[in-house]
Amino acid sequence: MIQVIGIVVGVVAGLLLQPTVPLWLQPYVPIAIVAALDAVVGGVRALGEKRFDDRVFVISFVSNVVIAAAMVFLGDQLGVGSQLSTGVIVVLGIRIFANAAAIRRRIFHA
């Protein structure tokens, strides 16, 4: 129940405050969202397999976001930011779909 309240408070605060992302940070936000989504889907899979550990989830969540943003930053510094961003999205996308397939197989036994 606490999680649902937190989500509702966050959504309401976002709608009321309408925060903006600084221009220099905008290239990293989509990568950070996909990295965070990868950790969330992995956490849901671990929860379904009854091997969820909150400490592992938090470390995975934070490290995914930091590593993905660092890779994109490094790509920008090397002049290959868009190619490296695409690579990060592809790799994380594959992991998300693999975890989603495992969740689907577990739920529907197919």
N, C-alpha and C positions, 0 to 999 in steps of 0.2 A: 504494500500500500504506500509505503514511503516513496518508492520509485515513481509510482503514478503521480503522486502529489508533486514530486520534483519535476517531472516532465511538464505537468500542467503549469506550474509556476514559471518554468523556463520559457514555455511557449507564450504565455501571457506577457512576461517581461519583454520578450523579443518583439511581440506585436506592439506593445505600448511604447517601448523605448526606441524601436527601429534603429538598432546600431548599424554603423557602416564599417566596412572593412577598409583599412588604409590601402592606398594604391600599391605600395611596395609589397604588401602581404597577399594581394589578390591571386598571384600565380600559385601560391602554396595552399590555399584553402581547399580547392577541389582534391588535391592529392591527400591532404590531411583527412578530409572526409572519407575518402575511399579507404585509407589506411585504418581509420577508426571503425569503419563498417566491417572491414576484414576481421578486426579483433572482436567485434560484437557477434558476428556470425560464428566465428570460432568458439566464442564463449557459449553461445546457444547450443552448438554441437556438443561441447564438453558437458554442458548441463544435461542434455539428453542422454549422454553416455554415462552419466553419474560420476564424472571425474572432474567436475568444475572446482577450481580453486580461485577464490577471489584475489589472492595475491598475484597469482600467475596472470589472471585476467588484466589487472591494473598495470602490471609491468608490460604485458603484451600490448595493451592499448597505447600506453605512453611511448614505448619504444618503437612501435610501428609508425606512429605519427612523426616522431622525431627523426627516425631514419629516413622515411620517405621525404620529409621536407628537406633534410640535409642532402639527399641525393639530387633533388631538384635544384637546390641552391648551388651545389657543385656543378651541375649541368649548366646552369645559367652562367657561372663564372668561366666555364670552359667554352661557352658559346654553343652548346648542344642541349640547351634546356628543354626544348620541345620534344626532342628525340628521347631524352632521358625520362621526361614526364610520361611519354607514351609507354615506355618500357615499364615504369613503375605501375601505371594503370593496368597494363596487360598482366603483369605478374600477380598483382593483388586481385584483379578480376578473376583470374584462374583459381586462386585460393578461395575466393568468395563462392564461386560456383561449385567448386569441389566440396566445400563444407555444406553448401545448400543441398547438393545432391545427397550427401551422407545423411543430412537431417530428413530429407524427403524419404530416403530408403528406410530410415528408422521408423518414421511415422506411418508410412503406407506399406511397409514390408515389401517393397518392390524395387 
